[in-house]
Amino acid sequence: MVTNYIERHDHLAAGFKRLGEANPEVMSGFGQIHRAAAGDGALPAKVKELIALAISITSHCDGCISFHTHDALKAGATREEIAEAIGVAILMGGGPAVVYGSDALDAVDQFQQSANGDSAP
C-alpha cells in the first residue's frame, strides 16, 4: 500500500484537533506529555524524534511514522540519520520493520520534496 505521508500527517493533525475539542482534558494531557518527552533535554529533540520514529516502525504505526518523520526532519535530522534510525528499528523489529522502514523512507522523501517545492509522488 502506498501512502501519501504529507496528506496523512495533515489528516491526522485535523483529527487530533477535533479529538481535542471532544475530549480536551485527555488531549491537553497528551500534549503536555509530548512536549515534556520530545523537547530538548539531555537528549536533543532530534535524537528523541529518531527514537520515536524507530519505535513507530517497530509498532507498525503508519500515522506515527508520518508524524515522527515530519518532526525529525523539522528538528534537523538528515535523510542519512533517519536511514540509520530505520536500521536500528530493523534490528529490533525484523522483517515487519523492513516493510515499515521502507514506508518511513518514502515519508522522508515526500516531506523533503514538499519542502523543496516539488510535488509529492
PEQUIHU-V753197 format. One record per pair of residues at least 6 apart in sequence whose ideal C-beta (glycine too) atoms are under 7 Angstrom apart, sorted by the first residue. I is the first residue (numbers start at 1). GAP is how many residues later the second one is. D is the distance in Angstrom with one decimal. If there is no record, write none. Layout:
((I & GAP & D) (I & GAP & D))
This chain:
((3 & 59 & 6.1) (3 & 100 & 6.6) (4 & 106 & 6.7) (4 & 116 & 6.0) (5 & 61 & 4.4) (5 & 64 & 6.5) (5 & 101 & 6.8) (5 & 102 & 3.7) (5 & 105 & 5.0) (5 & 106 & 6.7) (6 & 104 & 5.4) (6 & 105 & 6.4) (6 & 108 & 5.4) (6 & 114 & 5.4) (8 & 54 & 6.7) (8 & 55 & 6.3) (8 & 58 & 4.4) (9 & 57 & 4.5) (9 & 58 & 6.2) (9 & 61 & 5.3) (12 & 51 & 5.0) (12 & 54 & 6.8) (12 & 55 & 6.8) (16 & 11 & 7.0) (19 & 8 & 5.7) (20 & 7 & 3.7) (37 & 11 & 7.0) (38 & 7 & 6.0) (38 & 10 & 5.2) (38 & 11 & 6.7) (39 & 6 & 5.8) (45 & 30 & 4.6) (46 & 26 & 6.6) (46 & 29 & 4.0) (46 & 30 & 5.1) (46 & 31 & 5.1) (49 & 19 & 5.6) (49 & 22 & 4.8) (49 & 23 & 3.8) (49 & 26 & 5.1) (49 & 28 & 6.4) (50 & 22 & 5.6) (50 & 27 & 5.9) (50 & 31 & 6.3) (50 & 32 & 6.8) (50 & 35 & 4.1) (52 & 16 & 4.4) (53 & 12 & 6.8) (53 & 15 & 4.1) (53 & 16 & 6.0) (53 & 19 & 5.5) (53 & 29 & 6.7) (53 & 32 & 5.5) (53 & 51 & 6.3) (54 & 31 & 4.9) (54 & 34 & 5.2) (54 & 35 & 4.0) (56 & 8 & 3.5) (56 & 9 & 4.7) (56 & 12 & 5.1) (57 & 8 & 6.5) (57 & 29 & 6.5) (57 & 32 & 3.9) (57 & 36 & 6.3) (57 & 40 & 5.2) (57 & 43 & 4.3) (57 & 44 & 5.3) (57 & 47 & 5.7) (58 & 31 & 5.2) (58 & 34 & 5.5) (58 & 35 & 3.7) (58 & 39 & 5.4) (60 & 36 & 6.2) (60 & 40 & 5.6) (62 & 41 & 6.9) (65 & 35 & 6.6) (65 & 38 & 5.9) (65 & 39 & 4.9) (65 & 42 & 5.7) (66 & 41 & 5.8) (69 & 13 & 6.9) (69 & 35 & 5.8) (69 & 38 & 4.0) (69 & 39 & 5.6) (69 & 42 & 6.2) (70 & 41 & 5.7) (72 & 10 & 6.0) (73 & 35 & 6.9) (73 & 38 & 5.4) (73 & 39 & 6.9) (79 & 29 & 5.5) (79 & 33 & 6.9) (82 & 26 & 5.3) (83 & 22 & 6.7) (86 & 15 & 4.0) (86 & 18 & 5.6) (86 & 19 & 6.4) (89 & 8 & 4.7) (89 & 12 & 5.7) (90 & 7 & 4.5) (90 & 8 & 5.5) (90 & 11 & 5.5) (110 & 10 & 4.6) (110 & 11 & 6.7) (113 & 7 & 5.7) (114 & 6 & 5.6))
